[in-house]
Amino acid sequence: MNAAAIRLLAVDDHPLMRQGIASLIMSQPDMRLVAEAADGDEALQQYRNHRPDVVLMDVQMPGSDGIEAIETIVADDPGARIVVLTTYEGDVQALRALKAGARGYLLKNMVRKELLDAIREVHAGKRHIPTAVAAMMGLHSYGEALSPRELQVLRQLKQGGTNRQIADALCLSEDTVKTHMKSILSKLGATDRTQAVVIALQRGFISIVDTPSGPPGRR
């Protein structure tokens, strides 16, 4: 075993995905997988135990998600090198991951083709962002961000809530929900509620595993 091999931690809640990553890494003389984790909390523990050179981090996981795990790991070790692995090429999610401290962002359908190069580039101190993701980030770089309350409305809307149901869940008036909905449609360039949810999912404002929630209090 090469003593100077790049030491890796793979974080994904799907065992088959971790197995695929392990198989790729095992074929490389300059890499070795030192640990695996199935969620964000386990990722932090394994990072502290092994101090890998590069972390391969899924974003959508139960419990503590990948973005939270990245923030925690980077706070613990500012020199951490993390590559996000995700099925979403949304600009919002990519920006969140990079702001959290990730140095690479790779779509899972690109893993077999680009993962090894991404690992080596990030280990060398470079960034790795697919052209498609970079283009989407550039396309929406001047767009208006959704407010925290608008994101809460969107999460409720994704669950199929009516204006009345959303108002009750978020302790708002129905008129306030309608105002938020109008703003959401405008910011996302959507023509109706369904399209707004689709666009929000595509861009990463919300995710499939989001749970609808909101703080108490009426505004």
Buried (B, 14 or more C-beta within 10 A) or exposed (E): EEEEBBBBBBBBBEEEBBEBBBEBBEEBEEBBBBBBBBBBBBBBEBBEEBBBBBBBBBBBBEEBBBBBBBBBBBEEEEEBBBBBBBEBBBBBBBBBBBEBBBBBBBBBEBBEEBBBEBBBBBBEEEBBBBEEBBEBBEEBEEEEEBEEBBBBBBBBBBEEBEBEBBBBBBEBEBEBBBEBBEBBBEBBEBEEBEEBBBBBBBBBBBBEEBEBEBEEEEE
